[in-house]
């Protein structure tokens, strides 16, 4: 298997080196202003991004290309530093992506968590001002490794009668775009090892409405460590994650529902109190010309297993406590044209650590922003 992957990577690199050239530069700039009850307001950004893309049509009709994104956080060492850098070959039969890119789940399962103007909870703009989520596991409100840019091989098949299928293989989730070395794995890593990701979606129409249904599954090797545990004395659970969603559009109105379950993927097999992480998202939007109104609700739960950190927050909890994040959103978005969009969102954030003896901060965040795409 490893010889096949090395050969394929060499073929892609060789092909690109002969025909690819810089073709376009695009990107996004943004500024976000937030205020709220129980948070410090201010002016922030999630990222400013520049994307350089290249492609070329070979003599046999294949489209060969690649893209690289650079973010300001990447140069400043911020939390959103990982960028993408991948190459691809597109044929009539399939598209093969190789490098630091996303897997098929993000393109197959409707992003209900991002429907409400202001990015829902997907963009996470409210969490620039409220960092109090207690039930996230790596990522929040989606399946494990959502939008992960760990180095992988991704294969996407063309749509047939509304059905689209994709699959990806990640040799080791440890090697994201922000990882420099590739020669040696760390002895202990919170990332899972080999990961296989498969996803499918169906786009259809029925009696004046259109809909998209998407499902995805991830499976892989276990973590080599769990927070607070010595890797050599812990037998961790293998990765097993599932995600499904539906989005229905009827005229100007869109309705979405999504759920995910990471099971015990981030726990130990010997746990008396099993770890789990799961949740769901719902949203309704209404478009009126350039104006879009939206409401949404997102929920996630996290249980840390016996062998993981006993405390959920600050050493005051215990294994088996159920931490929750419940986010209610109301948003208004306005498309000004020319790649310029604005939005205002009120996000009511409720956090619980599962410990009745503690009092959590549950802020309301009102934020507004402007994005410029170019």
N, C-alpha and C positions, 0 to 999 in steps of 0.2 A: 504493500500500500504506500509506504513512504517513498519507494523508488518511483511509483507512478506519479505522486504529487510533485516530486522534484523534477521529473521529466516534463510534466505539464507546465510548471512554473517557468522552466527554462525555455520552453517553446513560446510561451506568451511573451516573455522578456525579449527573446530574439526577434520575434515578429514585430513587436512594437519598435524596437531599436531601428528597424529598417524603414518604417513607413510613417510613424506618428509625428505630428507637428503641432505646435501651439495654435489653437484655433479661436478660443474665446476666454474672456475673463468676466466673471460675474461675482455677485456677492450680496451682502446685506449689512446695513448699519441700523442701529436702533438706540433709543434712549427710553428709559422707563422711570416714571415718577410715582412713588408710593407713599401713602400715609395710612395710619391705622390705630386701632385701640389695642394696646399691649405690645406694640412693636415700635422700633425706631424707623421713621420714614426717611426719605432721601431720594437721590437720583442714582440710578444704576443701569447696568446693561447685562444681558446674559452673554452675548458675544458680538463681535464685529467680525464678519467672515468674508474671505476672498476665495473664490474657486477658479482654478485654472484647468481648462479642459482641452483635450486634443483628440482628434479622430481622423481616420483616413479609410477610404474604401480600397481594398486590395483588388488585384486583377481578377481574382476568383469570386468577387462580389461580397466577401466578408467585410464587415465594418470593424476596424481595430482601433481602439482608443483607450483613454484613461482620464482620470481627473484627480486633482489634489486640492484639498481645502486647507487654508491657513486661517487660524483664528487669533485674535488679539490675546485671548487667554493662554494660547499655546506659547506665545512669546513672553508672557508675563508670569507663567506658572500657575495660572488660576485653576479652579476646580473643573472648568469646562475645556481644559487644554486639549484632549485628544482630538485630532483631526483625521480626515480620511485621505487615503492615498491608494488608489487601486487602478488596475488595468482590466480591459475586457475584450472579448471577441464575440461579435454578434453574427450569427448565421441564420438561415431560414429555420433550422431545427432547434436552436437554443441560443441563449446568451450566457457566456462563462465570465464571471468576475473573479479576479484573484487579487488579494491584498487586504488592506485595512478598509473594509466596507461593511455594510449592514447585511443581515440575513433576510430570508423571505418572509418571516413573521410580520415585520413592520410594514411590508407592502401588501400583505394579504389580509390581515385582520384590521378592520376599520378602526381608525384612531378616534374612537368615541371620547377618550380622555382629553382630546384636544379640540373638540367641536365648538365649545363656548368661546365667543370672541375674547381675545386676550390669551389664547392658547390653552384654555381649560386648566388642567393640572399637568398636561403634557409638557408645555413650554416651561412651566414652573416659575413664572414671573412672580407670583405671590410669595414664593418661598425665598426670594431674594430679601424679603423683609421679615418673613416668619420662617425661621429655620427649625421649627419645633416638631416636625414629623417624627412620630415614634414607632410607626409600623412599616417603614420602608425596609426592603432587604436588597441592598445594592441599588436598585431602581425602585421607584414608587408607582403604584397603581397599574402596573403591567407585569407581564411574564418575566421570568429571569432573563437577564442579559438583553433586555429590550434595547434596541438601537445600538447594541455593542459593535464597536469597530475592530474587534480582535481579528488578527490576520486569518483569513479563511478562503476557501474556494466555494463560490456560490454559483449554482446553475439554475436558470429560470427558463421554463419552457414557454412557447408562445400560447396565447389564448386560443382555445378550441371550443366553439359553441358556448362561450361564456365562462368556461372553466380555465383557470390558470393554476399551475403547480410549480413549486420551486423547492430546492433543497440546498443545504450548505454543510460543509465540513470544516470545523475549527480544530486544528491539531492541539491547541492549548489556549484556553481563554485568558491565560496570564499575559499573553503577548498582544496587548492593545497597541493603538497607534502611538501612545505615549511611552512605549517600552523601547529602549535603545538596543539592548543586547538580544540576540536570538540563539546564541550558541548553547546556553545552559539554563535549564529551569531552576528556579529557587527550590530549596529543599521543602520549605513550608509556604504554601500560598493559599489565600482565601478564594482564589479562582478555581473553578472546576477544570478538569483536564479536557480530553477529547470531547467535542460536542457535535452531535448531529441534529440539525434543525430542518424540519419539513413543514411546508405550509401549502394551503390550497384556498382558493376563493372562487366564488361564482357570482357573476354580474348578470342580472336578469331584469325583465320588465313584466308587469302584470296589471291589467286594468287601470292604466294611467299612472302607475307608480313604478319607480325603479328601485332596485335594492342590491346590496352587496352583502354576501355572507362569507366570512373567512374563519378558518381554523388553523392552528399551528401547534406543533409539539416539539419539545426539545428534550433530548436525552444525552447523557454523557457520564464520564467518570466523576468520582467524588472529589471534593476539596482535599488538599493535603493537610489542611489544618482548619480548626474552628476557633473563632475568637475566644481567648481565655483557656485554650486547651493545648497540650503538647501533641503534635501531630503523630508521634511515634506510639502514643498510647490511646489514640482515638481512631475508631473505624467509622468513617463518615458515610452518609447516605449518598447514593448516586444521584445525579441530576435527573429530575423528571418534572417537566413543566408543561402546562397546557393552557391555551388561550383561544377564545372564540368570541366573535362579535357579529353584529348585524347593523346595517344602516339603511334606512328606508327614506326615500325622498318622494313627496307628494306635492307637486307644484312648487310653492315657495317654502314649504315646511320640510324639515329633515328630522328624523328621530333615530337615535342610536342607543344600543345596549351592548355592553361588553363585559366579560368575566374572565378571570384568570385564576390558576391554582398552581403554586409551586410546590405543594405538598411538603415533604420533609427534606427537600433538596439541600437545605442549609443546616441540617442537624446530624446527629450521630445515630448509628443503628442501635446502639445500646441505651438510648434515651428511655427513661421511664415515662417522662412527659415529652411526647413527640413534638418536634419543631414543625411549624407550618407557616405558610404565607399565602394569602389569597385575598381576593377582593373583586369589586365590580365598578363599572362606570355607566352613567346614563346621561343623555343630553337631548335637548330639543332646540332647534334653531329656526328662525323665520327670516327670510330674505325679502327686503323691500327696496328694489333697485340696488343702489350702492351701500345701503344700510342693512346690517344684519343684527338681529336680536337673538339672544340665547340664554338658556338656563341649563344647569347641570348639577349632578351630584355624584361624588366619587367616594368610595369606601374601601379601606384595606385593613386587614388584621395580620398581626404577627405574634407568633408564640415561639419563644426561645426554648429549645430542648434542655433536658437535664444537664447534659455535658457541655453545653455552650455557656456563655456568660450567664450567671444566675440572675444578675440584675438587668432589667430593661432600661432603667434610667438611674444613674447616680448611686447604684448599690443599694437601692431601697426595695427592689422587687425580688421575685423568685422565679425559678423556672416554671413554666406552665401559665404564667400570667398572660392575659390576652391584651396586647396593645392594639389601639385602634386610631385611625385617622379618618375623619369624616369632613369632606369639603363640599360646601354648597356655594354655587357660583351663579351670578347674573352678569351678563356682559353685553356690550354694544360695540359693534365694529363698523367702521366706515372706510370704504375703498375710494381713495381720492384719485385713482388712475395713475398711470405712469410708473407703476411699481411702488406707490406710496400708500400705506395703510395705517389707520389709527384705531385705537380701541380704548375702552374703559371697562374695567371689571371690578365687581365687589365680590370678594371671596371671604366666606365665613368659615373659619378653620377650627375644628374641634379635635383635640388630641387627648387620648387616654392611655395611661401606661399599664392599666390593669391592677394597679395597687391602690386599694381604697384609702390608704393612709397618706397619699400624696395629692397635691393640688396642682393641676397643670394650667399653663397659660393657653387660653383659647381666643386668639385675636381675630378681629375683622380687619381685612386689608383692602383698601381701595387704591387701585393703581391704574395709571393711564400711560400709553406708550405710542410711539410712532416708529414704523419700520420703513426703510427705504431699500428696495431691491434693485439691483442694477446688473 
